[in-house]
Every structure is written in structure tokens, then in C-alpha cells.
Amino acid sequence: MNAERPDAPVILVAGGARVDAGKTTFSTGLVASLADRTGDAVGVKPRAGNDYWYDHDDFRIASDAGRLYGKDARRLAAASTRPLAAVGGRASPEAIAPESINPVHRLWRPTPDRTGMLGDADRTFLCDRVTTEDGSRFVVNGAAEAAGLLPDCLADRLPLGAATRVDDVAAFNDVMAADYLPSFERLAARVATTAVPVVVESYADIAGPLPRDGPVEPDAVAVVDPGRARVYAGDRYAKARAVASGSPREGTMEEHTGTVAEMIEPLATVDLPALSGNERGDPNRVAERYEPAYEAVVDAV
């Protein structure tokens, strides 16, 4: 734990399964539990995405205001009790908007029998929203646009006129290096200087959403699967993640949670009860139901 902020741990929540692991429900409840213990807490989700077809209601909620974010970031922002610090440790003047805790959000659409530019079978990325120092900017899949895959309403609902177009992976990599990586670095710097507990939620089954060599190392890690949470010491998890990054299986790709978790033993494994929809939507009720797991997380810090 950072000696300058002993009551402000950084806790990573990762998923053992690619989808529907329950990470966001666990994370919002953990934010509420930590806020109850310490007075304030904030949750962040560095990378997120949703689907124009499957998550259409969520898309419309955000795009009604010309914005792009998902339900997960919205829930984490609502559960948080104060904004992150600005770079340099100053209080942030912004409200807890989803974009402030989720610097990159991707919009997909199903494309049966078609492999997208990024190599995903049966789905294609349409556009990204990236939070820069100057606000939100958009990056559009130019190849998908040329193929007529962008829904007609997209340009009406989002400010895509000035968006950057990328037509292939090489062009996309250049944009990611110029804009995406700095957005993650800024978020990591803010997490590192925030004087309250921070819950960092990963995405899919990726072991960590922030750069390994950045200023943030988790004090504890919860790997969430349907029905259970495994709790790990943060330093041991970070070392296993570094080893996984050089393994033949992972190569230079993002490390998967399963590869990291199989290298180390959890400090605790706690059953998670099934929750009703009303319970999942209330972070305080989640905190009550998942309290044994959150106790194990706090004990691991």
C-alpha cells in the first residue's frame, strides 16, 4: 500500500470468465463497502464496450446526449462518492461522469459470418470514444463505414463528423499510441494520487486494464466468477502478471486472468450468493450480501 495514503488502497477486480462474470456488481458493492468503512471510495473501468444490437437501450441512453458510455461505467460512477484526483493530486473539478472513470469505450455490432478489422469473428467494432485532455473524441472504423456497416442513426446521435477514421490495424495502432495509451496513463496517475480507496474494474477476462509498468500496483485483487470470488495479494498477482506477459501463450498480448491466477494460490475463496435484479442495482444491498468477500479483500490489503 502507498505509505502516503495508508487508508486508500487500490483494489483490482478481474473476471475469471470472458463475459457475465459479475465484475461490475462486485465492484459497485465493493465501492459501497469501502465508502462505508473509510468515508469515500471511487470505482474506475479503464476500458469498456457494448453492442449496438444487444445493448441498444444503453447505447440510446448515452447517445441521446451525444455521448458514448456503457451501463458498467454508469453504475460505477453512480456508486462512487467522490471524483478521482486530477493529475498532480489536486481535487478534480469534474462531476463523476462515466467518461471520467472510463477513458475508452468501444461500440460493436454483430456481423454474422464476417470477421472484423480487429480479428473478432461475427462482430465488428464501429467506433471508440476516447477521453483526452481536451474532452471526448471519436475514432471510427473506416473499413466498416465503407462497407455500410455503420447504422444510419450513428452519425445523427454522435459527433462523428470530425472523428478520426482508421482503415486498417496499422493505422489503428498509430492512433492508439498517440491517444489511447496517454489516456490510460492519465487515469493511472489520477488513481495513484487519489486519497480514497479506488476499485479498478478490468474487462472481459483480461488480468489488468492498466499498463504493468505504470504508477498503480494493486494492494489486493479479487477474481470474480459466477458464484465465487478468489482473493489474491496484490504484489504476488502483479509478479505473476509480469511473468505471464513473457510466456509463449500470452506473448505481447494482454494477459488473461486464468494464466495469471494459475501461477499463484488465492488467500481466500469466498462463495457469492445469487442476487435479484433489485439487489444487483443497489450497491449498498450488494455490499450487505457480499460482505464476507469484501472482508477477505480488506484483510488482503
C-alpha positions in Angstrom: 0.0 0.0 0.0 1.1 3.5 -0.7 2.6 4.8 2.6 1.4 8.3 1.9 -2.2 7.2 1.8 -2.5 4.1 4.1 -6.3 4.2 4.1 -6.5 4.4 0.4 -5.8 1.0 -1.2 -6.1 0.2 -4.9 -8.1 -2.9 -5.4 -8.3 -4.7 -8.8 -11.4 -6.6 -9.8 -10.8 -9.0 -12.7 -13.1 -11.6 -14.2 -12.3 -15.3 -14.5 -14.8 -15.7 -17.3 -14.9 -13.7 -20.6 -18.4 -12.3 -20.0 -21.1 -12.2 -17.3 -18.6 -12.9 -14.5 -20.4 -10.4 -12.3 -17.4 -8.0 -12.1 -19.4 -4.8 -12.1 -21.9 -5.9 -9.5 -19.0 -7.0 -7.3 -17.2 -3.7 -8.0 -20.1 -1.4 -7.2 -20.8 -3.3 -3.9 -17.1 -3.1 -3.0 -17.1 0.7 -3.6 -20.1 1.0 -1.3 -18.4 -1.2 1.3 -15.2 0.7 1.2 -17.0 4.1 1.4 -18.9 2.8 4.4 -15.6 1.9 6.1 -13.5 4.9 5.1 -15.9 7.7 4.2 -15.4 7.8 0.4 -14.4 5.5 -2.4 -14.4 5.6 -6.2 -14.6 3.0 -8.9 -13.0 3.1 -12.4 -13.2 1.0 -15.5 -10.4 2.0 -17.9 -11.8 0.1 -20.9 -15.3 -0.9 -21.7 -17.5 -1.7 -24.6 -21.1 -2.6 -25.6 -23.0 -3.7 -28.6 -25.3 -1.6 -30.7 -27.7 -4.6 -31.1 -27.6 -6.4 -27.7 -27.1 -3.2 -25.6 -29.2 -0.9 -27.7 -31.1 0.7 -24.7 -27.7 1.5 -23.1 -26.5 3.0 -26.4 -29.6 5.2 -26.7 -29.3 6.4 -23.1 -25.8 7.7 -23.7 -26.2 8.8 -27.3 -29.4 10.9 -26.5 -26.8 13.4 -25.3 -24.3 12.8 -28.0 -22.2 10.7 -25.6 -20.9 7.1 -25.6 -20.5 5.0 -22.5 -22.0 1.8 -21.1 -24.0 0.5 -18.2 -20.9 -0.7 -16.3 -19.3 2.8 -16.2 -22.6 4.4 -15.4 -23.1 2.1 -12.4 -19.6 2.6 -11.2 -19.9 6.4 -11.4 -23.2 6.3 -9.5 -21.7 4.1 -6.8 -18.6 6.4 -6.3 -18.8 9.0 -3.6 -16.2 11.5 -5.0 -14.2 12.1 -8.2 -10.7 11.0 -8.8 -7.9 13.4 -8.1 -6.6 15.4 -11.0 -3.1 14.8 -12.2 -0.8 16.3 -9.5 -3.1 15.4 -6.7 -5.5 18.4 -6.9 -9.2 17.9 -6.3 -10.9 17.2 -9.6 -13.5 19.9 -10.6 -15.5 17.5 -12.7 -18.5 15.5 -11.7 -18.4 11.8 -11.5 -19.3 11.3 -15.2 -18.9 7.9 -16.8 -16.3 9.3 -19.2 -14.1 10.5 -16.3 -13.6 6.9 -14.9 -13.8 5.2 -18.3 -11.3 6.7 -20.8 -12.0 4.3 -23.6 -15.4 2.9 -24.6 -16.0 0.8 -27.8 -19.2 0.2 -29.7 -19.6 -3.1 -31.5 -22.3 -4.6 -33.7 -22.9 -8.2 -34.7 -21.8 -9.2 -38.2 -22.6 -12.9 -38.7 -20.2 -14.8 -40.9 -17.9 -11.8 -41.0 -14.6 -11.2 -39.2 -14.0 -7.6 -38.2 -10.9 -5.5 -38.7 -9.6 -6.4 -35.2 -10.0 -10.1 -35.9 -13.2 -10.8 -34.0 -15.4 -13.3 -35.6 -19.1 -12.4 -36.1 -18.8 -8.9 -34.8 -17.2 -5.6 -35.9 -16.1 -2.6 -34.0 -17.9 0.6 -35.2 -16.3 3.4 -33.2 -14.5 4.3 -30.0 -14.9 7.2 -27.6 -11.6 8.3 -26.1 -11.3 10.8 -23.2 -8.4 13.1 -23.9 -7.1 16.2 -22.1 -9.5 18.3 -24.2 -12.6 16.1 -23.8 -14.1 13.3 -25.7 -13.0 12.4 -29.3 -14.2 9.6 -31.5 -12.4 7.1 -33.7 -14.4 5.4 -36.5 -13.7 2.1 -38.2 -13.3 3.5 -41.7 -13.4 0.0 -43.3 -16.8 -0.8 -41.6 -18.1 2.6 -42.7 -17.1 1.9 -46.3 -18.8 -1.4 -46.1 -22.0 0.2 -45.0 -21.9 -1.4 -41.5 -22.4 1.8 -39.5 -26.1 2.2 -38.5 -27.7 5.2 -40.2 -28.5 6.8 -36.8 -24.9 6.7 -35.6 -23.9 9.9 -37.3 -27.1 11.6 -36.1 -26.6 10.7 -32.5 -22.8 11.0 -32.1 -20.5 13.8 -33.2 -18.6 11.7 -35.8 -18.1 14.5 -38.4 -14.6 15.3 -37.0 -13.8 11.8 -35.9 -10.6 10.1 -36.9 -11.1 7.3 -39.4 -8.9 4.2 -39.3 -9.0 1.7 -42.2 -6.6 -1.0 -41.1 -4.8 -2.3 -38.0 -1.6 -0.4 -38.7 -3.5 3.0 -38.7 -5.4 2.0 -35.6 -2.2 1.1 -33.8 -0.8 4.6 -34.6 -4.0 6.2 -33.1 -3.8 4.0 -30.0 -0.2 5.0 -29.4 -1.0 8.7 -29.8 -4.3 8.9 -27.9 -5.3 5.7 -26.1 -2.2 5.0 -24.2 -1.9 8.6 -22.9 -5.5 8.4 -21.7 -4.7 5.2 -19.7 -1.6 6.8 -18.3 -3.5 9.9 -17.2 -6.1 7.7 -15.5 -3.4 5.7 -13.7 -1.7 8.9 -12.5 -5.1 10.1 -11.1 -5.7 6.7 -9.4 -2.2 6.8 -7.9 -2.8 10.3 -6.3 -6.5 9.8 -5.2 -6.6 9.9 -1.4 -9.5 7.5 -1.0 -9.8 3.8 -1.9 -10.1 3.1 -5.6 -11.6 0.0 -7.2 -10.3 -0.7 -10.7 -12.5 -3.0 -12.7 -11.0 -4.9 -15.6 -12.9 -6.0 -18.7 -13.7 -9.5 -20.2 -11.1 -12.0 -18.8 -8.1 -9.6 -19.0 -5.9 -9.7 -16.0 -5.4 -6.0 -15.7 -6.7 -3.0 -17.6 -3.8 -0.6 -16.9 -0.2 -0.7 -18.0 2.0 -3.1 -15.9 4.8 -0.5 -15.7 2.6 2.3 -14.6 2.3 4.0 -11.2 -0.5 1.8 -10.0 0.0 -1.7 -8.4 -3.0 -3.2 -6.7 -2.9 -3.8 -3.0 -5.4 -6.7 -3.4 -7.1 -8.5 -6.2 -10.5 -10.1 -6.5 -11.0 -12.5 -9.4 -14.8 -12.9 -9.8 -16.6 -15.8 -11.4 -20.3 -16.6 -11.2 -20.8 -17.8 -7.6 -17.3 -17.2 -6.2 -14.6 -14.6 -5.6 -10.9 -15.6 -5.3 -8.8 -13.0 -3.3 -5.1 -12.6 -4.0 -2.3 -10.5 -2.6 -1.7 -7.6 -4.9 2.1 -7.9 -5.1 2.0 -11.6 -5.9 -0.6 -11.1 -8.6 1.4 -8.3 -10.2 4.5 -10.5 -10.3 2.5 -13.4 -11.8 1.1 -10.9 -14.4 4.7 -9.8 -15.3 5.7 -13.5 -15.8 2.6 -14.2 -17.9 3.4 -11.3 -20.2 6.6 -13.1 -21.4 5.0 -16.6 -21.7 4.7 -18.3 -25.1 1.0 -18.4 -24.7 0.5 -14.7 -24.0 3.4 -13.2 -26.0 2.9 -9.5 -26.3 -0.9 -9.7 -25.9 -2.8 -8.7 -22.9 -2.5 -11.3 -20.1 -5.6 -13.4 -19.4 -6.8 -13.8 -15.8 -6.7 -17.6 -16.0 -3.0 -17.6 -16.9 -2.1 -15.3 -14.0 -4.3 -17.0 -11.5 -3.0 -20.5 -12.2 0.5 -19.3 -11.1 -0.5 -18.3 -7.5 -2.7 -19.5 -4.7 -5.5 -17.3 -3.5 -5.5 -16.1 0.0 -9.2 -16.9 0.2 -12.1 -18.2 -1.9 -15.5 -16.9 -0.9 -18.9 -18.0 -2.2 -21.1 -15.3 -3.7 -24.8 -15.7 -3.4 -27.2 -15.2 -6.3 -28.7 -11.8 -6.3 -32.1 -10.5 -7.6 -32.1 -7.7 -10.2 -33.2 -5.2 -7.5 -30.2 -6.2 -5.3 -27.7 -6.0 -8.2 -28.9 -2.5 -8.9 -28.3 -1.3 -5.3 -24.6 -1.1 -4.3 -25.5 -1.0 -0.6 -27.5 -4.2 -0.8 -24.7 -5.8 -2.8 -22.3 -4.7 0.0 -24.5 -6.5 2.6 -24.8 -9.7 0.6 -21.2 -9.9 -0.4 -19.8 -8.7 2.9 -17.8 -11.9 3.6 -16.0 -11.5 0.3 -15.3 -7.8 1.0 -13.9 -8.7 4.4 -11.5 -11.1 2.7 -10.4 -8.3 0.3 -9.8 -5.8 3.1 -7.8 -8.5 5.0 -5.6 -9.0 1.9 -4.7 -5.3 1.8 
